[in-house]
């Protein structure tokens, strides 16, 4: 994982407090796509365990991996008995599994692209499922969103995470679905959206921003001034649009043929 990905530990408690959780509908979507009972899962970049608890709550035995010690400590505080935690970046994981499900919750873009999909495929059972999900958190009111953008502009041009493969924001298939469609290791690639919207206080929204990597990269004094400027632009309460974009794929079954070598 990248050095920037390892910067969340300084805000681990805030991450657990202010980051939104994941709805039951998400787990239902993933397990329905699997089409069979999912008994074991490996999570890439588990953070403080927002998605870990969701899938563990469905009776899945989860191995939750996270390279940051502070984030892992928060995860261990709330991890149920059917969760095993491992301090490791995805690229450094020892061979294990195979698992019925490998998933990443707002974490896949922090992994290194070289060898990403062979590593995922090697961790999965034949026909096992890969799932990646996440999405930007936006202010629902366009006028408030623009006011915040203007307040932030002197310090930070954008707080979005760009598509790792350069896919345009309005493309029908978004990353990582684009890469999964190109990979010979996966099939039945699907993209879905799970609605996630709520209203919260300005203070809580600022707490969320304190966990966003773009702000964590700012020098402390500049970060403080940025938040002060944003706070002045916010009403007391704000609506949040944070729909979850879900990508699903199945490990392609491969069998050995003596005459043909590897065939699908």
Beta strands, then each sheet from edge to edge (+ up, - down):
strand 1: 40-44
strand 2: 61-65
strand 3: 83-86
strand 4: 99-105
strand 5: 124-134
strand 6: 138-139
strand 7: 186-194
strand 8: 197-201
strand 9: 237-241
strand 10: 244-251
strand 11: 255-257
strand 12: 261-263
sheet 1: 3+ 2+ 1+ 4+ 5+ 10- 7+
sheet 2: 6+ 9- 8+
sheet 3: 11+ 12-
end
